[in-house]
Amino acid sequence: MSPVYYLFLLADKVVGVLPVRFTKGLARAGSLFYYCAFPRKRRLIQRNMRRALGPTASDREVRKTARAACRCYAEYWVDIIWLPTRSREYVLERFSKVNMPALQKAIDYGKGVLVVLPHYGSWEAGAVFLSELAPFAAVAEVLKPPELFELFCRLRKGVGIDIFPYDHKPETREAMIEALGRGTMLALLCDRDLKGKGVEVEFFGERTTLPPGPATLSMRSGAPIVCVTVKNTRDGWVGTATEPIYPDGSADRELVVKQTMQQVAHNLEELIREDPSQWHMFMPAWPSDRA
């Protein structure tokens, strides 16, 4: 069995009984060690922060934002384990909304909603809020060993998230389409394409690829796409939504997918730039990084 599994199993037992300020303090200290100890990863994080901050950002601002992003990432892992120990009322009382009419418009369309997110803030807190509005599910990478994936599924079930495995199986895609048809809100993380085989877009001023899943699922199901982020604040969380995207399922498929994913990229840029320090993009997501 993987040591990582036992580490998360231990954390699952401990985090819920310790003061969250203490556990987040430990996590932030660990993030500083991570930032200092791994120079190649540090340079990658800094490159991504510079993309989000823009070319006029100073080196000092980039380094400061990169350190803050590591702290945010550490708090995200604590929240994964800690949030299921809180009541729904606890989270909802501390959850604020921005542009709620856009999200409600997509829900009222009546064909389910594809909720597209970047790796940003603590999106599980947003799941608590969204699952109050409609059935809620997410697509998640299949982790190894299987017991670790099952542990994460259980933790996310605790905040109202049903999980579809990201396994590329036709039957999984069909199950997603059926769930959207029943009015489910389906969340997909979509700010990186690790295999580099997705749709080419311009993202933060540089050509890269993003996975086409949001566009293809939308065209098949009729569900609109809404890009969202959930930002951590001192006392809770703030969820922000952009205006819905309605791809034309009857038009040329390849063109519509490309146009849709380019709009998704622009919307994600807009959301991330509100506070780049919440964006825990720690993997290569542009060809220049992979090179």
N, C-alpha and C positions, 0 to 999 in steps of 0.2 A: 504494500500500500504506500502511496506517495506521502512523504513527510508533510507536504503542503496540505493534504487532506486533514492530517492530525492537527496541524497548526490552526486551521479554520475551525475544526471541531472543538478545540480547546477555547478558541476565541468566542465561539458560539455559547459556551458554558459560562464564560467569565464576563463578557462585555455587558450583558444585561443586568448584572448585579453590582457593578462598580459605577461610581459617578461618571457620567459621560464626559464631563470636563477633564477628568483624570485620564480616561482612555484616549480621548482626542489629543491631550497633551503628550502622551506617550507616542501616539501615532505621528504627531507633528515632529517630535524629536527624531523618530526613525526616518521621516522624510528628509530631514536635513542631512542625516548620515548618508542616505541614498544619493542625494544631490551631490554631495562632496566626494563620495567614494567611487562613483562611476563616471569618469570624464566623458566617455563617448556618449552615454545617455544624456548627460548634462548638456553637451553641445547640441544634441538633437532637440531637446526640450527648448533650448534657447532659440534655435532656428524656427521652431513652430510658434513661439511667442513673438518673435520678430515679424513673422507673417501676419499674425493677428493684430499686433500693435501698429504695423505700417512702417514704411521705410524711413520715416522721420524720427522714429523712436531712438533714444540714446542707448548706448551699450549698458549703462547703469540701469535704465528703466527695464530693459530686456532681462537682465540678470535678476532684478528684484521681482519681476513678474514670474519668471521661471521658478524661483524659490517658492513664491506664493502658490503656484500651480501644483508643486509637489505637496505642499501642506494641504491643499484642497483635495488632492488625490488620496492622501492618507485619511482625511476625514470621511471621504466617500466610502472607504472600506469599513470604517467603524459604523457608518450609518447603515450599511447593508445588514450588519448583524444586530445593531441596536434598535433600528426602527421597528422590527417585528415585536419587540418587547414593549412598545408603547401602544396605547389605545389609538384607535382611529380619531377619536375626538381630540386627543393631544396634538396630533399632527395637523388636523384641519384647523384648529384654533390658531396655529402658527404659520398657516399657509396663505400667502397673498397671491392675487391674480392680476396679470396684465393682459389686456386685449381679450378678455373672456368672450365678447361677442363673436370674434372670429372662430373660436373653438365651438361655440354653441351653434353657429351657422353651419359648420361642418357636420355636427351631430344631427341637426334638424334635417339635413339632406336625406337622411334615412337609409344610407347604404354602408354604415360603418365608417370608421375614420382610420386612416393610416397616420400615426403619430411618429414623425421623423425627428430624431434627436442626435446631437453630437455627444461625445464623451465629455460631459460638462456637469458640474455641481453634483447633486445627489438626486438622480432622477427617480429613485424609488419613492422619495417623498411625494413627487408628482403623481406616482401611481396610486397612492392613497387617495389623492384628490380626484383623479380621473376615474377611478373605479367607483366613485360615488355617482358619476354621471352616466356610466354605461358599463357593460361587461368589459373587462380589460385584460389584454394578453400582450406578450412580448416575444420577440424572436431572440434567442440567445445561443451563443457559440457553445458547442458541445465540448465540455471539459473532460480531461482525463486525470485520474481514474473516474469511472462512472459514478462512484460514490461521492466524489466532489461535485459533479454536476447535479446529482440528486440533492445534495446538501443545499446548493444554491437555489434549486427549484423550490425546496421547502421554505427557505428563508424568504424568497420572493412571493411565494404563496401567502406568507404571513402578512404581506402588505397589499394583497389583492391582485397579484400578478399570476396569471396562468402562462406557462412557458411552451412555446413551439421551438423545438430544436432546429438550429441552423444546419441541416444535414443534406440539403439539395435534393431530397427525395420528392418525386412527383406527388406522392400521397400526402406529404406534409404541406406542400403548396396548396393542394386541393382543400385540405382541412382549414387552411388560413382563409381561402376564398369563402368557404362555407361559414366560417366564424364572422367574417365581415358582413356577409349577407344577413346574419342574425343581429347585426347592429353592434358588433364588438369593436372596441378601439384597440388597434394592433400597433404596438410600438416597435420601431426598428432603429437601431443605431446606424448612422449612415455618413460619418465624416471621414471614413478611411476604407480603402479597398486593398487589403493586404496582399492579395494575389495579383493585383495590377491588371485584371482582365475585365474590368467593368466598363462603364461609359466615360468617354473622355469629356472633361469639363475644365473650365477655368475656376480655380478655387484659391482665394487670396492672391490673385494676380499671377498664378502659375498653373501650367497645364498638369493635370493628374487625372485619375479615374475614380469614380464612385460606383458602388454596387447599384445595379439597375432595379433592384427589388421593389422600391416604392413605386416607381413608374409602372412596371409591369403588373404588379398587384392591383394598382389603381385602375389601369386600363381594363383588366379582366373583371374586376368586381364593381367598378363604378364608384368606389369609395374615394372621397377627396383626401388630399394630403395636407397635413398641418405640421409645420416645423415648430418645435417647442424647445425651451430650456427650463431647467429648474435650478435656480441660483441659491446657494447657501447664504444666509445672512446671520447676523449675530444672534438673533432670537428665533430663527425659523428658516423659511424658504419662500422664494418668489418664483412663480411659474409665469412664463411669457410665451405667447403664441403669435405666429404670423398669420396672414390671410390665407385661406384655403387655396389649394391648387386643384384644378379640375382637368386632368388630361382628357383629350378627345380619343376615346377608344375606337372610333370609326375611321380615324385618319391613318396615314402611313405610320406603321408601328415604330420603325427605327428612328424616324424623325421626331415623333412625339416623345419617345423615351429620352432621346438626347436633349430636347428642349426642356422637358420636365425636370431632368436631373440637373440641368444648368440652373433652373430656377430654384431648385432645392439647394444647390451650392450657394447661390446668392443669399437665400434666406438664412442658411446656417451661418454664413459670414456675418450677416447683420446681427444675429443673436449673440454669437461668440464675441464680437467686438464690444458689446455692452460691458463685458468684464472678462478679458482674456485670461486673467489669473484663475478663473474657474474651469478653464478648458484643460482637462488632463489628457492631452494628445501626446503620448510618450512613445509612439511607434512611428516608423517611417511611413509617410502617406503621400509622398511625391517622388517621382522618378529620380530626382536629384539626390534625395535622401537614400534611396535604395542603392544608387550607384556608389 
